[in-house]
Amino acid sequence: MKFASSTDIEAPLDHTFNAFANFELFEKMGVKSGAAVRRLECASPRDPGAQWQIDAKIRGKQRHIELELTSFDRPEFIGFKARTGGVKALIKIDLIFLSARHTRANLQLDLNPKTISARLFVQGVKLVKKRVDVKIEKGLKKFGNSIELSSRSA
């Protein structure tokens, strides 16, 4: 099951990439929303292979998520793989240069169930796919707006 969203951001490509690569900010955001986020030891959180363990409530159930950075290609692409229970996910953030002051951010999430219970979970998500799509789109636009504000003040 795939989810995809994109938004145009009024900020230079490098500034936009740096915002998406600010993993410390995302760790703080996760903690603020009630998740337990722990970065595993690595040389740099921006090196492929960097890993996080996240415990969060998703769809009303406490879940343990293992997240790994798979690609970090400055200034255009960041990729992750994640696993929770029997669900594996690929997360791709693709940034496209539009002009000196404009960048397009494409976010793609691909869920792959590996067990019967994971298939049931994904079937439940399919039932509310439209709502999930809207949440992802709103979140991406909100983050894009914060990037624009920080770009203007920089």
C-alpha positions in Angstrom: 0.0 0.0 0.0 1.4 3.3 -1.1 0.9 6.9 0.2 2.3 9.8 -1.6 2.1 13.6 -1.2 4.0 16.6 -2.5 4.2 20.3 -1.8 6.0 23.3 -3.3 8.1 25.2 -0.8 9.2 28.8 -1.2 12.8 28.2 0.0 16.1 27.2 -1.6 16.9 23.6 -2.2 19.8 23.5 0.4 17.7 25.2 3.1 14.8 22.7 2.5 17.1 19.7 2.5 18.7 20.9 5.8 15.2 21.1 7.3 14.3 17.6 6.3 17.7 16.3 7.5 17.3 17.9 10.9 16.7 14.5 12.6 17.2 16.0 16.1 14.1 18.2 15.5 12.1 15.1 14.4 13.3 13.2 17.5 12.1 16.1 19.7 8.8 16.3 17.8 8.2 12.6 18.4 8.9 12.9 22.1 6.6 15.9 22.3 3.8 13.9 20.8 4.2 11.1 23.4 6.6 8.7 21.6 9.8 7.3 23.1 12.6 7.9 20.6 16.0 6.5 21.0 18.9 6.9 18.5 21.2 4.0 18.4 24.9 4.6 18.5 26.3 5.6 15.2 29.1 7.9 13.9 26.6 10.4 12.6 22.8 10.4 12.4 23.2 11.4 8.7 25.2 8.4 7.7 23.3 5.6 6.0 22.9 2.9 8.5 21.9 5.3 11.4 19.1 3.7 13.4 16.4 4.8 15.8 14.0 2.8 18.0 10.6 4.4 18.5 7.8 3.3 20.8 4.6 5.1 19.9 0.8 4.7 19.9 -0.4 4.1 16.4 -4.1 3.5 15.6 -4.8 3.0 19.3 -2.1 0.4 19.9 1.4 0.7 21.3 3.9 -0.2 18.7 7.7 -0.6 18.5 9.3 0.8 15.4 12.8 0.3 14.1 13.9 3.0 11.7 17.0 3.0 9.6 18.4 5.7 7.3 19.2 4.0 4.0 20.1 6.9 1.7 21.3 10.4 2.4 22.1 12.1 -1.0 22.5 15.8 -0.4 20.7 17.9 -1.5 18.0 15.8 -3.2 17.1 12.5 -1.5 16.6 10.9 1.9 15.4 7.3 2.3 14.5 5.2 5.3 13.3 1.7 5.9 11.1 0.9 9.0 9.8 -2.2 10.6 7.0 -2.6 13.1 5.7 -6.1 13.9 5.1 -7.7 10.5 4.9 -4.5 8.5 7.9 -3.2 6.6 7.9 0.3 5.2 10.0 2.4 2.8 10.0 6.1 3.2 11.3 8.3 0.5 11.8 12.1 0.6 12.7 13.5 -2.8 13.5 17.2 -3.2 13.3 18.8 -6.6 14.9 22.1 -7.6 12.3 24.4 -9.2 14.1 27.7 -9.0 16.6 29.5 -6.7 13.8 30.2 -4.2 11.4 27.2 -4.8 11.7 23.5 -4.1 9.2 20.7 -4.5 9.1 18.1 -1.8 7.8 14.6 -2.6 7.1 12.2 0.2 6.3 8.5 -0.5 5.4 5.8 2.1 5.2 2.2 1.0 3.8 -0.3 3.5 4.4 -4.1 2.9 2.7 -6.5 5.3 4.8 -9.7 6.0 2.4 -11.6 8.3 -1.3 -12.3 8.5 -1.8 -9.9 11.4 0.1 -7.3 9.5 -2.1 -7.8 6.5 -5.1 -7.2 8.7 -3.5 -4.0 10.0 -2.9 -2.8 6.5 -6.4 -3.7 5.5 -7.6 -1.5 8.3 -5.4 1.3 7.1 -6.9 0.8 3.5 -10.3 1.5 4.9 -9.2 4.9 6.1 -6.7 5.6 3.3 -8.3 8.9 2.3 -8.0 10.2 5.9 -4.4 9.0 6.2 -3.7 10.7 2.8 -5.2 14.0 4.1 -3.2 13.8 7.4 0.1 13.2 5.5 -0.6 16.0 3.1 -1.5 18.4 5.9 1.6 17.5 7.8 3.8 17.9 4.8 2.3 21.3 4.0 2.6 22.4 7.6 6.3 21.4 7.7 6.8 23.2 4.3 5.3 26.4 5.8 7.7 26.2 8.7 10.6 25.8 6.3 9.4 28.9 4.4 9.2 30.9 7.6 12.7 29.9 8.7 14.0 30.7 5.1 12.6 34.2 5.2 14.2 34.9 8.6 17.6 33.4 7.7 
